[in-house]
Amino acid sequence: MNVVSENAGPVALLEATAEARTLIEDLTRLAEELKGREERLEELLAPSEAALRARTEYLDNVMRDELARAEERVLKLAEEAAAIARRLKEDVLQMPARLAEADARRQSERTRHDRWRTVVSLLAMLLGGFLAGQAASYRSGAATNARTSTVEAESKATKSAPAAPRRPATKPNLAPAR
């Protein structure tokens, strides 16, 4: 049993070495497989990365274009707002002159209206005075005619000669004062 025990160490060593070689060969084969898979994945990923870069560039360009258009629209709106503001500023600056002009026009119209009212009032007073004079003259003439007719009746009774009829006294028309 000694021979077996003497050979047992180298045999076990040889078996361990053979088993280690087998494991190394298996590991080498697995490493080569992994390298192949890695290369295939790199080949598959390379177009994906290129496509991703192309897509990113395209989206960047589209975004730049859209932002440029939006900027143009904003600038156009800002110019329109500035133009409106300028027009409003001009209108505000002209407003006191316009208000003064409207006040002057109103005052002129009011003055003209007041003149017409004064003229119409004077005419109404003159016409009223004239009519009052005519009415007074008519009344005094009627009273004078009544007195005259009474006096005539009495004088006819006393006198037999007919008397000439009397004309009522009228006031001379006066020209209106200016």
Phi, psi and chi 1 to 4 in degrees:
 res  aa     phi    psi   chi1   chi2   chi3   chi4
   1 MET       -   -8.0  -74.0 -126.9 -168.1      -
   2 ASN   -70.5  -37.7  -84.1  -18.2      -      -
   3 VAL   -66.9  -40.7  176.5      -      -      -
   4 VAL   -68.2  -39.5  175.6      -      -      -
   5 SER   -73.2  -29.5   65.2      -      -      -
   6 GLU   -72.9  -35.3  -76.5 -179.2   18.7      -
   7 ASN   -86.1  -14.4  -74.4  -23.4      -      -
   8 ALA   -65.6  -36.4      -      -      -      -
   9 GLY   -66.2  -52.5      -      -      -      -
  10 PRO   -67.8  -33.5  -20.2   25.1      -      -
  11 VAL   -66.4  -45.2  171.1      -      -      -
  12 ALA   -63.2  -36.7      -      -      -      -
  13 LEU   -66.7  -43.1 -170.2   56.4      -      -
  14 LEU   -63.9  -41.7  -76.5  175.2      -      -
  15 GLU   -65.5  -41.5  -74.1  176.3    3.8      -
  16 ALA   -65.7  -39.6      -      -      -      -
  17 THR   -66.3  -42.1  -53.6      -      -      -
  18 ALA   -64.5  -42.4      -      -      -      -
  19 GLU   -65.9  -38.7 -164.6  175.2  -39.6      -
  20 ALA   -64.8  -40.7      -      -      -      -
  21 ARG   -63.0  -41.5  -81.6 -172.9 -167.7  154.2
  22 THR   -62.4  -45.8  -50.7      -      -      -
  23 LEU   -64.1  -38.5  -75.6  175.0      -      -
  24 ILE   -66.0  -43.2  -69.8  173.6      -      -
  25 GLU   -62.5  -42.7  -73.0  173.7    6.8      -
  26 ASP   -61.6  -44.4  -73.6  -16.4      -      -
  27 LEU   -65.6  -39.6  -75.8  174.9      -      -
  28 THR   -63.5  -45.9  -53.6      -      -      -
  29 ARG   -61.4  -43.0 -169.6  174.0   29.4   87.2
  30 LEU   -65.6  -37.7  -75.2  173.7      -      -
  31 ALA   -65.3  -41.5      -      -      -      -
  32 GLU   -65.0  -40.3  -73.0  174.1    7.6      -
  33 GLU   -62.2  -43.7  -83.6 -177.2   37.9      -
  34 LEU   -63.2  -40.0  -78.0  175.6      -      -
  35 LYS   -63.2  -41.2  -80.8 -175.3 -175.2  179.0
  36 GLY   -63.0  -45.8      -      -      -      -
  37 ARG   -62.2  -40.5  -76.2 -175.4 -177.1  175.2
  38 GLU   -63.0  -42.7 -176.8 -179.1   -2.5      -
  39 GLU   -63.2  -43.2  -73.1  173.5    4.3      -
  40 ARG   -63.2  -40.0  -81.5 -176.0  -92.6  147.9
  41 LEU   -65.1  -39.2  -80.4  175.3      -      -
  42 GLU   -63.6  -39.7  -77.3  178.4    5.5      -
  43 GLU   -64.6  -38.6  -70.4  172.1    5.2      -
  44 LEU   -72.0  -38.4  -70.3  174.1      -      -
  45 LEU   -76.1  -30.2  -73.8  177.3      -      -
  46 ALA   -57.9  -48.7      -      -      -      -
  47 PRO   -64.5  -35.0  -19.6   26.9      -      -
  48 SER   -64.1  -42.2  -64.8      -      -      -
  49 GLU   -66.8  -41.9  -76.0 -178.5   26.8      -
  50 ALA   -64.5  -42.5      -      -      -      -
  51 ALA   -64.3  -40.9      -      -      -      -
  52 LEU   -63.1  -43.2 -177.8   61.8      -      -
  53 ARG   -63.1  -43.7  -76.8 -173.0 -165.7  124.7
  54 ALA   -63.5  -43.9      -      -      -      -
  55 ARG   -62.0  -43.2 -135.4  178.5  -24.2 -155.1
  56 THR   -62.2  -43.8  -56.5      -      -      -
  57 GLU   -62.2  -43.9  -91.4 -176.2   50.0      -
  58 TYR   -60.7  -47.6  171.0   75.3      -      -
  59 LEU   -63.7  -37.5  -69.5  174.8      -      -
  60 ASP   -62.0  -43.6  -75.5  -13.8      -      -
  61 ASN   -64.2  -43.8  -70.9  -25.5      -      -
  62 VAL   -61.9  -43.7  167.5      -      -      -
  63 MET   -63.7  -41.1  -73.7  -58.0  -69.8      -
  64 ARG   -61.3  -44.3  -84.8 -169.7 -145.0  111.1
  65 ASP   -61.8  -46.3  -68.7  -15.8      -      -
  66 GLU   -63.1  -42.2  -71.3  -63.1  -41.1      -
  67 LEU   -65.7  -37.7  -72.1  174.0      -      -
  68 ALA   -64.6  -43.0      -      -      -      -
  69 ARG   -63.4  -43.7  -79.0 -169.0 -141.0  123.6
  70 ALA   -62.9  -39.6      -      -      -      -
  71 GLU   -63.2  -41.8 -178.1 -179.6   11.9      -
  72 GLU   -62.0  -43.3  -72.1  173.2    4.3      -
  73 ARG   -63.6  -42.4  -77.2 -178.6  -72.4 -159.7
  74 VAL   -64.1  -42.5  166.9      -      -      -
  75 LEU   -64.0  -40.3  -70.8  174.5      -      -
  76 LYS   -63.5  -44.5 -175.2  177.7  178.2 -178.8
  77 LEU   -64.3  -38.1  -71.3  173.8      -      -
  78 ALA   -64.4  -39.5      -      -      -      -
  79 GLU   -64.8  -42.6  -71.8  172.3    2.8      -
  80 GLU   -62.9  -42.9  -71.8  176.7    9.1      -
  81 ALA   -63.1  -39.8      -      -      -      -
  82 ALA   -64.9  -40.6      -      -      -      -
  83 ALA   -64.1  -43.2      -      -      -      -
  84 ILE   -62.6  -42.6  -69.8  170.2      -      -
  85 ALA   -62.2  -40.6      -      -      -      -
  86 ARG   -62.9  -45.4  -80.1 -168.7  -60.1  -86.5
  87 ARG   -62.2  -42.4  -83.5 -176.7  -93.2  147.5
  88 LEU   -64.6  -38.6  -72.2  174.7      -      -
  89 LYS   -63.1  -43.4 -178.6 -179.5  176.9 -176.0
  90 GLU   -62.0  -42.3  -70.0  170.6    5.1      -
  91 ASP   -62.5  -42.3  -72.8  -14.2      -      -
  92 VAL   -64.9  -39.3  166.3      -      -      -
  93 LEU   -67.5  -32.4  -69.4  175.3      -      -
  94 GLN   -84.1  -13.8  -68.0  174.6   -1.1      -
  95 MET   -59.6  -45.3 -170.1   62.1   65.0      -
  96 PRO   -60.6  -39.7  -24.2   31.9      -      -
  97 ALA   -64.4  -42.5      -      -      -      -
  98 ARG   -63.7  -41.9  -71.2  178.9 -175.9  163.7
  99 LEU   -65.0  -41.4  -71.4  173.8      -      -
 100 ALA   -62.9  -41.5      -      -      -      -
 101 GLU   -63.1  -43.7 -179.0 -176.9  -29.6      -
 102 ALA   -64.7  -40.0      -      -      -      -
 103 ASP   -64.0  -41.9  -73.5  -16.3      -      -
 104 ALA   -63.5  -42.9      -      -      -      -
 105 ARG   -62.9  -43.3 -160.4  175.4  -37.4  122.9
 106 ARG   -62.1  -43.6 -112.3 -173.5 -106.6  117.1
 107 GLN   -63.0  -41.8 -177.5   63.7   30.2      -
 108 SER   -62.2  -45.1  171.8      -      -      -
 109 GLU   -63.2  -40.8  -71.9  174.9   11.9      -
 110 ARG   -64.8  -41.8 -174.3  178.2  -59.1  128.4
 111 THR   -62.3  -46.6  -56.5      -      -      -
 112 ARG   -61.5  -42.1 -171.4  177.6   61.4 -142.8
 113 HIS   -63.3  -42.0 -175.6  -99.1      -      -
 114 ASP   -64.9  -37.4  -72.1  -14.5      -      -
 115 ARG   -61.5  -46.4  -77.3 -176.0 -160.2  145.9
 116 TRP   -62.4  -39.7  -84.0  107.9      -      -
 117 ARG   -63.7  -40.7 -173.6 -178.2  -52.5  155.5
 118 THR   -64.5  -44.8  -55.8      -      -      -
 119 VAL   -60.9  -45.9  167.2      -      -      -
 120 VAL   -64.3  -39.3  168.3      -      -      -
 121 SER   -63.7  -44.7  -63.1      -      -      -
 122 LEU   -61.8  -44.5  -74.9  173.3      -      -
 123 LEU   -61.3  -40.8  -73.4  174.8      -      -
 124 ALA   -64.4  -40.8      -      -      -      -
 125 MET   -66.9  -42.4  -73.8 -172.1  -36.1      -
 126 LEU   -63.3  -44.7  -73.3  173.4      -      -
 127 LEU   -63.3  -42.1 -178.4   63.4      -      -
 128 GLY   -62.4  -43.1      -      -      -      -
 129 GLY   -62.6  -43.7      -      -      -      -
 130 PHE   -60.9  -47.7  173.8   75.7      -      -
 131 LEU   -65.1  -37.2  -69.6  176.2      -      -
 132 ALA   -64.9  -41.0      -      -      -      -
 133 GLY   -62.9  -42.9      -      -      -      -
 134 GLN   -63.9  -42.2  -70.7  -63.6  -38.3      -
 135 ALA   -65.1  -43.0      -      -      -      -
 136 ALA   -64.9  -41.4      -      -      -      -
 137 SER   -63.7  -41.1  155.4      -      -      -
 138 TYR   -64.5  -45.4  176.8   75.8      -      -
 139 ARG   -63.8  -44.9  -76.5 -171.6 -164.8  136.7
 140 SER   -66.9  -34.3   72.7      -      -      -
 141 GLY   -67.0  -39.8      -      -      -      -
 142 ALA   -67.8  -39.2      -      -      -      -
 143 ALA   -69.4  -39.6      -      -      -      -
 144 THR   -65.6  -43.1  -54.8      -      -      -
 145 ASN   -62.7  -37.6  -75.7  -18.6      -      -
 146 ALA   -67.8  -42.7      -      -      -      -
 147 ARG   -66.7  -41.9  -78.2 -172.4 -149.9  143.4
 148 THR   -63.0  -42.3  -30.9      -      -      -
 149 SER   -66.0  -35.0   62.1      -      -      -
 150 THR   -69.0  -42.5  -15.6      -      -      -
 151 VAL   -66.9  -40.0  168.5      -      -      -
 152 GLU   -65.0  -41.2  -76.3  178.9    9.6      -
 153 ALA   -62.5  -40.9      -      -      -      -
 154 GLU   -68.9  -41.3  -71.4  175.8    3.5      -
 155 SER   -71.6  -30.5   61.8      -      -      -
 156 LYS   -66.0  -35.1  -82.4 -174.0 -179.4 -179.0
 157 ALA   -69.0  -35.9      -      -      -      -
 158 THR   -89.0  -35.2   58.3      -      -      -
 159 LYS  -113.0  150.4  -67.2 -178.4 -177.6  176.5
 160 SER  -102.7  -12.6   60.5      -      -      -
 161 ALA   -78.3  134.2      -      -      -      -
 162 PRO   -73.5  142.4   18.4  -20.8      -      -
 163 ALA   -98.4  148.0      -      -      -      -
 164 ALA   -72.1  139.5      -      -      -      -
 165 PRO   -68.1  144.7   18.6  -22.8      -      -
 166 ARG   -90.7  141.5  -79.1 -177.8  103.9  179.8
 167 ARG   -91.7  142.6  -72.1 -177.1   75.0 -169.4
 168 PRO   -71.8  147.2   19.3  -24.5      -      -
 169 ALA   -79.4  128.3      -      -      -      -
 170 THR  -114.9  152.5   57.1      -      -      -
 171 LYS   -83.2  141.5  -68.7 -177.2 -175.6  178.4
 172 PRO   -68.7  144.1   20.3  -25.8      -      -
 173 ASN   -72.0  132.5  -71.0  -22.8      -      -
 174 LEU  -101.7  141.4  -63.3  176.6      -      -
 175 ALA   -72.2  143.1      -      -      -      -
 176 PRO   -66.5  144.8   16.8  -22.3      -      -
 177 ALA   -76.0  142.3      -      -      -      -
 178 ARG  -104.8      -  -70.7 -173.6 -172.7 -177.9
